[in-house]
Amino acid sequence: MKKLLLSAVLLLTLSALAAAQDTPAVEIFGGYSFVRLTDTGPSNDASTNLNGWDASIVFNANQWAGFVADIGGYYTTDFDADLKTHSIMFGPKFAMRKGAVTPFAQVLFGVAMARANDSESGVEYLNENDFAMALGGGIDINVAPAIAIRPAQVEYLGIRSEETGDFKNSFRYSAGIVFKLGAR
């Protein structure tokens, strides 16, 4: 009887620990990012593709809600210009944790810093710090207790030019790896 009771307590403790592991306290993401930057203002109607990186850290408040800090860098040489854009955004993340798969949605607000130089002369002709927001979501697939793969994070990326007031209605795709730390 004692062995059965001890086994039941041990099994209950292990299952409680396993359930607690389902919601990490912190998630760190890093990976590749693609941005289709579209400027549709009255003075311009151009698009360009930028490749780069995206990184974020999420502090989970509970099983379904957390706070995200996201940074990214996107680069291209297009139309005889070297364009560099970096973003820093913050906001809430909502996740639905079901087994090995975690779909999520997030709303981020912050700033995008754009710099452009003439690729031949090196003369800078764009230097802006603009309002930015990202609305979208993705999916994480657990491959180990503390590691997940993010095959897709797809977002609307809006950047408002401080100079012209035009809004760049753009698209951002990211993919990479997620490291999960601690437990909630």
Secondary structure, 3 states (H helix, E strand, C coil): CHHHHHHHHHHHHHHHHHHHHCCCCEEEEEEEEEEEEEECCCCCCEEEEEEEEEEEEEEECCCCEEEEEEEEEEEEEECCEEEEEEEEEEEEEEECCECCEEEEEEEEEEEEEEEEEECCCCCEEEEEEEEEEEEEEEEEEEEECCEEEEEEEEEEEEEECCCCCCEEEEEEEEEEEEEEECCC
